[in-house]
Amino acid sequence: MEGVEASCKVVHDTVRYQMKAKLKVPRAVGIKHQPEAEEEFKKNFHNT
């Protein structure tokens, strides 16, 4: 909500314990990962 002031701890406690959500962490990227291939796939992928 906009205009609501709350400390980081209050937000964290509310989200973590009342909403039962967890912080998301990025997954590790493999050593064979090719960023160019990923971009090419994203560019050519058509969501059907």
Secondary structure as GFF3:
##gff-version 3
##sequence-region A 1 48
A	DSSP	alpha_helix	8	13	.	.	.	ID=ss1
A	DSSP	pi_helix	14	18	.	.	.	ID=ss2
A	DSSP	alpha_helix	35	44	.	.	.	ID=ss3
###
